[in-house]
Amino acid sequence: MTDKKENHIAIFRGKEIRRIIHGNEWWFSVVDVVAVLTDSVNPRDYWYKMKIRVKDEDGLELSTLCRQLKLVASDGKKYETDCANTEGIFRIIQSIPSPKAEPFKRWLAKVGYERIQEIEDPELATKRTRALYKAKGYSDTWIEKRMRGIAIREELTNEWDKRGIKQQQEYAILTAEISKAAFGLTPGQYKKHKGLKRENLRDHMNDLELIFSTTVPTFL
């Protein structure tokens, strides 16, 4: 079962790669990896044609390396997406002629190793999140509010889980109600208002918005 809380964006050379924890390991969006390595204007089409080419040349079904896991798309909704774990991505990369392939392999190995460390010491994940926000130029006060918001969100989703909320759609409905109570807009409407696509909405909130997004769930 996929952990609903472990849905993240990884950054390779300034470009986003969606990833999710499944079976206690990272699974990465194949289309995002293709986009990063090829700079294709249509990575979905590239991936589609690539699967056909590899099957014709090597007899290998690249789809067998993948699982359909739900990731957040540019419209803010979750869709089943071709994802592969580190081993699968390494194999897929072999079929992509790109000068970025070797640096990406090293990056991928580092990400996988960091996951192992985080399993052994969960506090490392928090420290790395703080360091990432710091590197992006966020202030210490903003980071504190953001981290507090992440902790409260996790507490809230745990409570929902205890009360029998299991389906992703149910989480989306409850999250939308909280957002409307705080800002008068659903998350999707708010992202559109801010001109965001795949970006995380809370990462683009100011201090006051973070305070509201943190305190409103507390009183529901």
Phi, psi and omega in degrees: 000136180284136176283115186295339183273339186265069179233111193224167173251131173255153183242125174236114180051043175083359181249144185274140174231118179288142180212161182209147176280125177218125182062032177067025175216161180285136170239134188248146175294120181294319180299321178294320178296316177301318180298319181292318186279332187251342186057027180292142177285343179222076183297333178295317179293321177301313180297319180298311181290327180296319179298320179294315181299313182294322178295318180292321185278317187245350182075014182261130174271101181298335180297336180290344178275353189248161170229147177275107179239148184278121178235154180286129179264183184295338179272005178086355180261161181261135179227151176293129188227141175298120179231150177224149176281183185303315180298317180295318179297321178302318180292319180296320180300327181301336182261010179244109177287106183208136176292347180273354187301311183293313175301324180292321178299317179295319177297317182296319179296322180294317179298317179296320179294321179297325178297318178299317178298320182292328176295319180286327181221089184305334180295337180297324180298318179295316180298319181290325177295316177300315182296323180294315178296321179297318180294333179278356175098009178287149179284162180297322181292321178295316181299319179300316179294319180295316180294322177296320179296320178298317181295317180293320178299320179294318177299319182294313181293328175296319179294319177299319180298319178297328182271009172094011177277113186240324186281144180301324180297324179293320176298319181297320180295314180295319178297320179296321180294320178296317180297319180293324178294325183276319190234352182079010181222149172286164177305319180297316179295322182291320178296320178296320179300324181270357180075028181264156177240269180272353184295153177287126183300315183295334178288349180243022174265148174276180184303316182294319179296320178297321178299314180295318181291337179274319187277328182300311179301330183298329186259005179276000000 
